[in-house]
Amino acid sequence: MLQAIGLTSTPRRDLPPLVDDLTFEARPGCVTALLGEPGSGKTTALRLMLELEPGRGITYFRGRPLHRIPHPGREVGVLLGDVPGHPARTVRGQLRMLCAAVGVPASRADAMMEVVGIAGLRDQRIGSLSLGMDRRLGLAAALLADPCTLLLDEPSADLQPRERAWLHGLLRGHASLGGAVLFTTADAKEAARSADRVVSIASGRLVADQEAADFARTRLRPRVAVRTPHAARLADVLGREARAAHRAVEIVAESGSRLSVYGSDCAEVGEAAFRNGVLVHQLADETGDAGAPVPPVPQARTGGPPKAEARVEAGAPVRAGAGAATGPDAAPHDPRTDPRPAPGAGFRAEAVPVAVSWATPGPEAGERPVAGAHPPAARSAPPVSAVRRVGGPLRPLRYELRRVFGTATPFLTAALVVAVSALTALVLARAGHAPRDRVLAAWPDLVPLPPAALGAGLLGALAFGEEYRYPALAADRGTVPRRLGLLTAKLGVCAVLALLLGALAVTADAAALRLVFGRGPLGTWAEWAAPAASWAGLLVGCAWAGVLGSAVFRSASAGLAAVLAVPVMVVPLVRKVLEGPSAYPATGFATRLRGLASAPWPADADRWVLGAFRVMVQPVGAALVLSLMVLLCAYGFTGLRGRVRW
């Protein structure tokens, strides 16, 4: 049961709120349509339900608001617009990454691809999918965790009739197993044809909350759809006879060979055509529009022209082809040549008792139209999910690993860093002015950071930067859940990637120097222990600065800027503070620290503690530590207030 109570958006300057005191419910076992013209507040209402929009009111999902649900993805499946996935990620990679996010087995992704009919596109890149396949992928993502409630914003917008039929059959199948489905639409005929209940809104306010049959009877007009090669002649005949009989008949020219006749029936139209010798190919009773024409939805991706519609009063002449209109709802239904379902018909989906909790046949499998069908009361019980849950503290780690290695970004970054680092090391060795450790790290004095550190910072910045550009953990941009589990996973993965990147860069530099000059700068382990520790600290610090910077500023470029700000701005400031002799020397720091420990530690630990302390008091180390502390505090203040849990 979904209950929206008093939803009100934040008022705009000198304008009323987009949604004003909206209250309705979507019952389990039913498909509910939220109907309204473009700009009436449908999308804003969904965002208020999902707590993505500031405002008043509350929405209960089976008795709990969204921020009180431990795992929202398992309770609510959401589709707002296109799939927010990285265009270079494959369909299977996207779904498996989301499986790790919602805590279900990876095999669930393959099962859902079979259900929505995109199993053949599993290795296809998301950026190359068509609109219909992209919408199927979005539905598969929304249904991964087998949620009880589905919220979909204009799911059938710009889809072909065959795709629309499949989509509404899928929604009907979810509702038939006890789930609640709420979708928005601006098409009154689609709402009456595909939903069990229609909630009509205008200017953000509730207009009517009706059963689909009552909505079609009270707000939609019946019409006769006619297909004839002599549309203009038949329109003139119908108009003359209606004028002679003093009847109000409205004739709409849908295309060159199709007419819609309002205020008549099939018998009258057919008899008039027979008496006047007009050839008719098809007559069908259909549900018309709601009276006033609905403004067309902009064609964002297809670029097609908006639907044109010409209305002709009774007796007015109609020219063939005048006011031509295109669109799936303009033509009468012919089951022999038209794959669309009959108007006013719903779809029944059969449940399949397998690991996937529900499934629906596509249009090729033969849906059975059920006009005016409503789910029985027994379906209102909450469904029991058959999907096995995979929880535990490793769930964010599995998600992060799939996110990182789902694209070629880390591999391309590593290849670029290794190439630039090797070339820089050769140039520094040829010049002969740089110390051995800087030659091996490929770090000239004029460059703020070595290539490996920049690469580590870039990978860290992408950790949260990609989440905001291609949000997979939430329904819309800018709502990535910031929890300690997710942050720890990102910091750990980025630290390992930074160390691997640094090891690859150093190995490549040493190999290039040995290949070109016949010898390398490497010596004994004792000579390189301290520089290696400093090198590891620099790489991990840059990676963590990128992670926290991108999380705080919600951008990968801002995260990389935070990494570059450490040597450019913070290091000079730290040098001014640390320059000169200290009035309080730190002699005996390790001994005093040992006295504070509750348990004795090994004797060699003093040397490691002093080495780490020396690294931290260096200007670069101190600047990194200071920057990380500031960024971590900022992350805590701006992020941990989020109410979405991991």
Summary of the structure (lengths in Angstrom):
residues: 646
radius of gyration: 32.6
end to end distance: 23.6
largest distance: 113.5
contacts: 2126
relative contact order: 0.09
helix: 47%
strand: 15%
